[in-house]
Amino acid sequence: MTSIDLEAINAERERIKEDFLQEAPDRPESSARGLHHFALICSDVRRTVEFYQGLLEFPLTEIFENRDYKGSNHFFFDIGEGNLLAFFDLPGLDLGPYAEVLGGLHHLAISVTKEKWDHLRAKLDDAGVEYLVESEKSIYFRDPDGARLELLADPLGEMYGTKVL
């Protein structure tokens, strides 16, 4: 493992903040309306629906054939606030197991109320899903294909008491 120069990393972070970060009153409006959907790949449609709708209580909103790959499904779950989590299965491609790679997905953080956080944590326990709790506000766990998820009991736009939006 290579050593890292924390002083240089911290200095660069401060330079980036100085060069780019604008406080809310001066920050320009985003060109985006929101996250339409975030798409992942799954190996088993039924198992994925059972996990996301059955366990996490994200309602399945639609399923149809993927326009880019015949025989593949494209399906969507409601994750609140008009945002969707989508999946493709790509039968016959033998993609292998999920892997975190540079430039790839690290985790998806989904905001829930503290009450839902407690409720879903109990459901994860009942289902035998292994997880890690951080700061009594975050639960990190993996979906059936290994993608890392976080349920965060902070409002949208906040993280551990810090406004991020």
N, C-alpha and C positions, 0 to 999 in steps of 0.2 A: 504494500500500500504506500502510496506517495504521501509525503507530508503536505499539509496545506498551510498557507500563510493567512491566518485569520485576520491579521492586521490589514493586509492588502485587500482581502475580501470585504471587510467592513468599510474600508476607505472607498472601494469601488461602489458599494451599495449606497453610500452617502453621495457620491458623485452622480449616480443614476437618479437618486431622489432629487438632487439639486437641478439636474438637467431636464428632468421629465415630469416629476410629480407636481401636480397643481391641486391646491385645496379646492374644496367643493364650490365655493362661490366663483372661482376663476376657471374651473375645469370645464372644457367644452362638452357639449352634449354628445353622447355616443351616436354613431351612425346606425347602430343596431337597435332593433326593437326588443331583442331578448334571445334566449337560446331556443331555437325551434326544436331541435332534438340532438341528442348525443348518441352516436351509433356505436355499438359493440358487436362482436361476433360471438355466437354461442354454438355449442355442439349438439344441443338437444332442445328443441322448441318447447315441448311439454314440460320438461324439467325446469326450464327457464321461467315459463309462465307460473308454474307452481311455486317457485322461489320468490319471484318479484311480486306477483299478485297474491298468492296464498300466504306467504310468510311476511313479506314487507308491506303488504296492503297497498301496492301501487296498481291501480286498475288497468287491465289490458283495454286499450281503446280501439285498436284496429290490427288486422293481420291481412296481408295480401302478398302476391308473388313479387319478388324483387325484380324490378324492370331490367337490371343489369346482369342477372344470372338466372336462367330458367331453372325452375325447380327449387329455388331458394325462397325462403320466407323473409318478409320485412314486417316487423311488428313493433308496437308502441305501447308504452306504459305512461300513465299520467303521474308526474312527480310534483304536481302543484304549480300554481302561479302561471299556468299556460305553458309549462315546460314538459318536454317528453324525453323519455329514455327509450331508445330504439335498439333493435337487435336484428341481425341477419344470421341465418344459418347458411352455410355454404357447402351443401352435401357434395361429396366426391372430391373435395380439394385436399383432404388429409392435412389440415393446417397444424396439427400438433397442439400441445398444451399452451396455455396463456404464458406469456413471458413479459416482464418489465424490461423495456429497452430504452436507451437514450432517445428522446424525442417521442416516446410512446406514452401511454397512459400510466400514471402513478396511482391515482385513486380518484373516485368520484365522491364529492362531499355533498350530501343532501340534507337540507335543513328540515328539522321537525320540531314540534313543540316539546317541551320537557315531559309533558304527559305522554305523548306518543313515543318519545325516546324510552321512557320507562317501560311502556307497554311492549314496544318492539324488542327491547333488551330481554324481557321475559319470554317472548316468543322465540328469540334466538337461543336462549337457555333451553327451552322445552324441545327445540328441534336439534339440540346438540351441536349448534354452530359455534365454532371457536371464535373468540373475538378478544380484542384488546381495548380497554377503556383508558382514555386519556383525559385528565382534568375534569372528570365526572360530567363532561359535556360531549365527548366524542367516543363513538364505538367504531372500531376498525375491524372489518371481517372480509371474507372473500365469498364471491358468488360461486355457483357450482362449477364454473369454468376457470376460477382462480382470479378473476378481476377483483381488485381491492376496492371496497366501498367504505364510506364513512357516513354515519348518521350523526349529525351535529345539532345539538340542542341550543343553538344560537339563532337569532333572527337572521333573515337574509340581510346581507350588508354588514354583518358584525362577525367577529371571530374572537372568542375569549375576552370579550369586553372592549375590543378595539374596533372602531368603525373602519371598515375596508371599502365602503361605498358611500 
